[in-house]
């Protein structure tokens, strides 16, 4: 699904809870690592939720960010490694419709705008605009985001979105039920792919101009894979903000605009203009049963790496192989993960203030001190090699304990837990979009929360909830960097798991105490029994 050409998805971002100060002599609070004691874990999880809300909130400031979505194993993308492009605008929101836009009101989180081969709605619209959290997670509040993915989960979130946002423009059978209706791609995108967001500062005045431009023109689809694809759409929006900032790479993409070229050219432009406060975010694909997305590639990069294409090229056009290899090696290399490691952020806004612990007083630091603080902040987001190794050791110990406590039968069970939990179950969403899985086939029917807000709710089965958390952490630690969540996000999983284990231990101890001190039954009780 997507553009069906040599490219991955791209989005645009605007908004801020705060901005970075100039990178010379600036007031910088002391930054410390998140090694929290047990009694602070609940506070840490709450703080992380607040960070997500802040990161998705609108502001008087504005940012723009190209989002590079990984490739899905569908359609032509299986050969091209293309992916899809879109644009996120944190200061621009849907105007009571996904086909009109306005400035966001206080408390709104911004949005993602994108075009596709066909959105499948009643009219052939060129683009839709959806709230950012809906695009990322399928729900309005990131605290209700799903913690695992499956086709059934995504279908439930898509149907909820259709009923809430598309009721007037999606009435036909093709739009309501057809898998080819690509409005579905804009609901819970992280359930099926990972993505990078390349963010720069803009202004509210630029947002107003973009709104006037798009609302005044007919929203009619003229999609063409070679000349008017999703990357061309992203290029059009970015160049509206910064003329000539985004360019195609015709040499490496065979005269087609691709999402990777859009991200690459914006990165070059931002590095040449440091006042734009360039930074990169990473959203990993949610663990689950949906096939993992793959790194998107440019045209020559795909030929260089793919045996499916280079072998036919070697047979029928062997003279072109040196040119393809030279073009990619000299001008086509661009690694989004390396950019994320060089310019990491957890917010589209660039503040990352939640990583800092305020000191007794702010002070002006030298360039060397600033570099040290930035290194610590980078480690907070990316994690260090030693930290990830320690998490591996700690998780192995937690899994051994879970086997001992008969929470899971063996270590291999974690590789199958998502599939096992999906068998004979039904998925539903409450009014907020938080997900529940009902398991009627158990001896006693149970249900478990599948969202960050309800997985350890009182009526969520604690044993299945703990299995999900263990399986998530196992999946993340076994994933390559481009598919692994940030260290900030992984710590929240770890805190949830530790809190769950502590609650179960307290509950078990209370049960044992109750059993030890329960009075012996009287003769009258025995008689009644």
N, C-alpha and C positions, 0 to 999 in steps of 0.2 A: 504494500500500500504506500502511497505517497506520490512522488514526482515521476517515478519510472524512468530514470535517466541516471547519469553519473553524478549523484549528489545526495547529501543528507539534509535534514530539516534545519531551519534557521528561524529565530524569533528576535523580537526587539523589546527592550526593557527600559522603563522610566520610573523614577520615584526614589525616595530616600527617607529613612529615619534619621539620617545624618550623613555627613561627608567626611572623607579623609582631609586632614589639614595638609598644607604644603609640605613637601618632603625635604625641608631643610632643617632649620631650628624650630621645633614645634613642641607644644606641651603634649607629653605622652604619659598616661598613667602606667604604673607598674603592671606588667603582665605576668601571671603565674599559671602553672599547669593545673589541669583539672584532676588532681588526685583527691577525691572527696571521701570523707568518712561515711559510714553507713547512714548516720542520721541526717546527712545532707543530700542523699540520693534523690529523695522525693522532690526536694527543692531544685535539684539539677534538672530533673525531667520537666518540672514546671517551667524553669527558666528557658529550657530549649524550646518548649512550645511557644513561649513569649517571643523568643528570637525568630521563630518561623513566622509568627504573626507580624512582627516588626518588619521582617524581610519582605513580606508580601504586602505591606501596607503602603498607601499612597502618601504623598508629601508635597510640600510646596516646591521642592526641588524635582529634578527630572534626570533620568538615566536612559540610555538606550543600549540594548545588548543583543548581539546576534547569537542565536542558539543553534548549535550544531547537533542534530539528532543522529544517533547511530542507525545503521541499516537493519531492516527487517528481512527475514528469510521468506519473502513473498514476491510473487510476480517477477518482473525484470530485475528487481534488486538482487535476486539470487546470483545473477551474472555480473551486474554492474557494481554492486556494493554501494548503491546510490544514497539511500536514506531520503530525508525530506527537509524542507526549509519552512520557517515561519518567523513571526516577529512578536515580541512581547513589549507592551507599553504599560509601565507601572503607574503612569499618571493619566492614562486614558482607559475608559471603561465602556462596556456595552450600554447603549442608550435604550434600555427596555427592549432590546432586540439584538440578536447577534449580527445584524447587517447594518447597524448604525452605531456611531461612537460619540462620546462626549468626555469632558474632563471628569476625573474621578472625584467623588465627594469624600469628606472626611470619613475615615474608617474603611474605605474600599481599597482593594489590594492591587489594582491594575489588571492587565489582561494580556492575552496572547491573540494575535491576528495572523491568519494563515490562509493560503489558498491551496487547492488540490485539483487533481484531474477533474473530479466532479464531487461536489458536496452532497449531491443526491437529494436536495430539498425541492420543494414544489416549483421554485423558480431557479434558473441557472445562475446562482450567485457566484461572484468571483472569490469573495472572501467571507469568513465569519470571524467574529471576535468574541472570546470567552474569558471569564475570570481566570487569573493566573493559577490559583489553587485548583480550580476545576480542570484546567489543562494538565497540570502536573499529577494530581491525585484523584480527580473525579469528584471532589467534595469542596464546599466553600471554605471550610475551616481546616487548615493543615493539621490541627490536632486530631481530626477525624480521619486522617489519611490511612489507607490500608497498609497492613504490615506484611501481607503476602499477596501474590497475584495468581489469577487463573482466568480462563476464558469466562467462566460463570460469574466471577466477581466483576470483571470488566463489563459484561453484559448487563448486570444489575445496575451498575453506575451509569452506563450509557442510557438505559431506559429511564432512570430517574432524571437524568439531564434532559432527555427529549421531552418528557412530560412537563418539566419546569421551565425550559427555555425555548423549545422549538414547537410548542403546541400550535402556533398559528402558521408556521412555514414548513411544517413537516407532517402533512396529513395523508399523503399517498402511501400505498403499500410498499413501494420501492424504498421510500425514505424511512418508513417505520420499521421495516423488517429486513431490508436488503443489506448484506454485508459489504456491498460495493458502495454504499452511501458513506462517503469519507468524512462526514461530520463526526463520525465515531472516533476518528484519529485524534480529535481534540478533547477527548474525555479520558483522563487518567493515562496520559502518555507514558509516564514512568512505569506503568504496569507491563509495558511491552518493549521498552527500550531505554537506554541510558542517553544522557545528553550533556553537552557543555554550553555554558552561556558566557559570551564575550561582551563585557559591559563597559560603557563609557558614559561620561556625564553629558547631559543635554540641558535644555531649558524649557520652562513651561510655555514660553512664547513659541518655541518650535512645535510643541504639542498642539497648541491652538491652531497653528497654521496647517499641521497635518490633518487635524479634524475637519477643518474647513475644506481642504483639498479632497479628502475621501468622501465626505458627506455630500459634496456638490456634484460628484461624478457618478454616473450609473454604475451600480454594483452588478456587473454582468460578466460572466465567465468567458474568457477567450484563451483558456489554457492551451499551450502547445509545448510539448516536451522539449523541443529544440530552441524555441525563441521566447516563450512566455511561460516558463516553468516556475516552480516554487522558489528557486534560488533567484530568478529574475525578479520575482515579487519582493523578496527580501532586499535585494540590491536597490530596487526602486525606493523602498521606504528608507533605508539607511542613507542613500544619496540625497533624499529629501532633507535629512538632518545635516549631513556633511557632504556636499557635492564632491564627487569623484573619490570618495573615501573607499568605496567598494567597487572592485573591478573583476571581470572574468579572467580566468587563466586559460586563454584559448589554446596555448601551446600544449598544456598538459591535459586539457579537457576536450580537445578536438572541436573547438569553436562552440562549445556549450557552456552556459553559466552553471556552476555547481555550488552546492552549499559549502563545501570545504573551501572552495576558492573565495566565497564571500567571507567566511571566518578568517581565512589567511590574510586577505587584503585589508580587512578591518584591523586586524592585529598589527600589521605593518603601519597603517595610518595612525593608530593610537600610540604606538611606540615612538613615532616621529612627532607626536603632539602630546607631551607628558601632562599638560594641563587637563587632559580628558580623564585622568584618573583611571587608567585601564586596569581591569581585574577580571578574573575568570571564576565561574562557579561550575560545580559538577553535581548533577543529579543522577544517581545510579538507578538502574532498573530494579524494581522491587522483586525480591526473591519469590519463587513460586514455580508453577508448572508451565508457564509460557516460555517458549524457547528464547534463549538469551540473544540479545541483539549483537551485532558485530560492528567493529570499527568501520566508519565510512571512509571511502577512498575516492581519489580523483581518477581521471581516465587512465593516465600513464601509470599511476600507482597500482591500479587494479591489474593492468597488463603485466606489470613488473612482478606482482606477487601471486597472481592467479594462474595455476597450471591449466585451468579450463580454457583460458584465453590465449596464453602465451604459446601453447603447443600448436593450435591452429595457425597462429601468426607465424610461427617458425616454419610451418609446412607451406603456407600459401604466400607469405610476404616476409620471408626471412630477412630481406634487406632492411626492413623497418625496425628490427629489434635493437640494433645499436642506437638508433635515433630515439626510440622510446626510453631505453635505459638511461641515456645521457640526459634527456629532457627531465626525467623524474629526479635523477641524482643531483642535477645542477640547480633546478628551479622549482621542483614540485614537492620537496619534502616539507611537511608541516604536521607536527604531532600535537594534537589538542591536550593530551595528558601532560606533556612537557610544559605547555603554556599554563596549565592549571597549577603545576608545581612551582612555576616561576612567579605567578601572580594570583595566589589563592585567595578566595573570599568565600564566605558562606551566605552573603547577602547580595542581592542585586544592587543594594544601596551603597555598599562600600564602607559602612561604618565598622562592622565587626566589633562593636564596643563590648558585647557580651563576653568576649574573650579576655577583657581587661578587668583587673580588680583595682578599684580606686585606692590610691595611696593617701597619706596624710595631706599631701599637697602636691599639685602638679608642678612640674619643673621643665625648664628648657634643656633639651639634650643635644649632644653633639651628633655629628653624622655617624660616628662609630657606635654611639649608644643607640641611635635610631636603627642602625643595621642590626644590632643585637636584638632589639625589641621586635623588629620585623621577622627575624629568624625564629624567635619564640612563638610569635603569632602564627607563622607558617607551620610550625610543628604542631600547634594546637589543631589546625585544620587538617593537615596531611597525616599527622602522627609520625613518629620516628620509627626506624627499622627495629630498634630494640623494643619499643612499645608494642608493635604488632607481634613480635616474637613472644613477648610476655603474655599478650592476650591469647596466643595459641596455646601456651602452656596452661594458663588459667582455665581456658575452655576445656582442654583435655581433662583437667581435674574435675571440672563441673560435670562433664559427661560421665566420667567414672562414678561420681557420686550419684548421678541420676539413675544409672544402671543399678547401683547398690540399693537405692531407694525404690526400685521397681517402677520408676516413672517412664523409662523406656527399656525395651528388652535388650538391646545391644547397640553398639556404635553405628552399625550400618543402617539402623532404623532412621537416623537423622537424614540420610540421603533420600528416603522414601516418604518422609512424614507429610510433605505437602500433598503428594499423590494419595496417600492413605487417608488423610483427613478429607480429601475431596470425594471419596467414594461413599455413595449412599447418603449424601448430605444435601441440604438446601441452603441457599444464600439469600439473605434479605437485608435491606437497609432501613434504618429508622429515619425519622423526619430530618435529621441532620446529615444523613448519608453514612453514618457509622454502620459498619457491617457486622452481621451475626451469622454464624454457621450453626444450623440445627442438625443434631445427630440422632434421629429417631430409632436407629437400629441398635443403639446401646441397650444393655439390660435395663437401665433407667435412662430415659431420653434426656439428653443434656444439650446445651448450646454453649458456644464459646465466642467471645468477641474477637474480631479480626482487625480492629482498628486501634490506633495508638491510644484513643480515648476510652476504650471499653474492654481491652484484652484482659485486664485484671479487675474488671467490675465485679461486684458481689455475686451477680448471677452468671458470670462467665466461669466455665469449668477450669479450675486452677491447673490441673494436670495437663490438659490439652494446651492451655495457654503457655505453660512452661515448655512444652515440646516445641511449639511454634517459635518461641524466642531462641531456644537452643539451635533449632534448624536454621533460623535466620543467621545467627552468628557463625555457624559452621559454613553456611553458604558464602557469607561475606569473606571469611578468612581464606577460603579456597578460590576466590575470584581473582582474576587479573585486575590491575589497578583501574583500568578503564570501566570495569563493571563493579567495582567495590565502592561502598559508601564512604563518606569522609570519616575521619577519626572522631569528629564531633558527633556525628550520627551514631557511630558504632558505640561510643561511650554510653549513649542513651539506652541502646539495647542491653548493654552490660548492666547498667543500673537497674533496668526493669527485671532482668533475670535474677540479680542478687536480691532485690526486694521480694520477688516471688518466692525465692528459696527461703528467705528469712521468715516470711509469713507462714509458709508451710511448716517450717520448723517450730514456730511459736504455736501454731494450731495443733501439731502433733504432740508437743509438750503439754499443752493444756488438756488434750484428750487423755494423755497418760495420767496426769494428775487427777483428773476427774474419775478415771477408772480406779485408781489406787485408793481414793477417799470415798468412793460410793458406799453407802451402808449396806450391810448384808440384808437380804430379803427376810421379812418376818414370816412366821408360819401362815398368817392370814394372806400375805402376798403370794406365797407358794400355793395356797389353796385356790386363790382366784386364778392363778396361772394354769 
